[in-house]
Amino acid sequence: MPTVEQSVQQYIKIINKINVSMYLTREKKEEIFAKHGESATNTGSSEGQIALFTFRINHLTEHLKRNRKDFNTERSLVRLVGKRRNLLDYLIKTDIVRYREVIKELGIRK
């Protein structure tokens, strides 16, 4: 039978797993769109979406460094990179100046 201290340790581990899974909160999304989009509520701007995808890509990359055999996450990462690439290609065609600003601001290599 586990002691009270062991039960508390197990409970803390469970809580930490739950907190880790909420890496992208509503506040964080609003912050990303406010910084890179036109406003916090304009979630359709290309710059805001690219910034959000970059944040998610960075998170998934860190996850894959710890969990090398997580192939579902790897597939999700590849799909996200493709979506971001498509948005960046659209931005190149429509406004090259905005594209260069986004690349420089987010540190995306081309």
N, C-alpha and C positions, 0 to 999 in steps of 0.2 A: 504494500500500500504506500503510495507516495506521500511524502510529508507535505506540510503546508507550504514550506519554502519551495519545494519542487513544483507544486501546483502553481504557485505564483510565477515562477520562472517560465513554465509552459504558457501561462496566460500572457505574459509579457512578449514572448516570441510570437504568439498569434496576433497580438495587437500590432507589433512591429511589421508583420507581413501585410496586414490590412493597410497600415499607413503608407507603406512603400508602394502599394498598388495604386494609390491615389496621387500619382505624380503630377497629373495635369488637372488642377482644380479650375473652377470657373473664374476665380480671381486671377489665376496665372494666365488664362486665355485672354481675359480682358486686358491685362497688362501687356501681353504680346501684341494684341491688336491696337491698343492705344499707342504703343511705341512705334510700330512698323506700319500700321494701316492709317487711315485718315482719322478714325475715332475708335473708341472701344466697342461701339455697336456695329461698326461697318466690318462685318466678318467676310464680306465678299471680295475685298480688295486683293489683288494679286500679291502685293507685298506682304500683307498680313497673313495670307495663306502660306506663302513661302516661308515666312518666319515661324509659323506654327509647325509646318512640316519639318523644318530644320530642328526645332526644339524636340519634336518626337523622334527624329532620326538620331539625334545625339543621345537621347534616353535609351533607345533600342540598341544602339551601338555599345553603350556601357553594359546593358543587360547581356548582350552576346559575348562580351569579354569574360563575364563570370560564368555564363552557361553556354559553352561552346556547341553543345549538341541540340540546342533548341531550334530545330529546323523550321517550325511554324513561325517563330519570331523572325528568323532570317528571311523567310519568304515575305513577311509583312514589311520588313525593312527594305527589301528590294522594290516592292510595290510603291512604298512611300517615296523612295528616291526617284522612281520613274514619274510619279505624279508631280514631284517638285521640278524635275527636269522639264516636263511638259509646260508647267507654268512659267518657268524661266525662258523657255523657247518662245512662248506667247509674248512675254515681256520684251524679248529682243525684237520681235517683229513690230510691236506697237510703239515702244518707247525705249530706245537704247540707253538714254540717260538714266531713267529710273532703274533699268536693269543693272547698270554699273554701280549705282548707289546701293542697291540691295545686296549685290555680291560683296561689295566692300564692307558694308555694315554687318553682315552676317558671317563674314569670313568664309564664304563658300569658294572653293577653288574651281576654276573653269579650265 
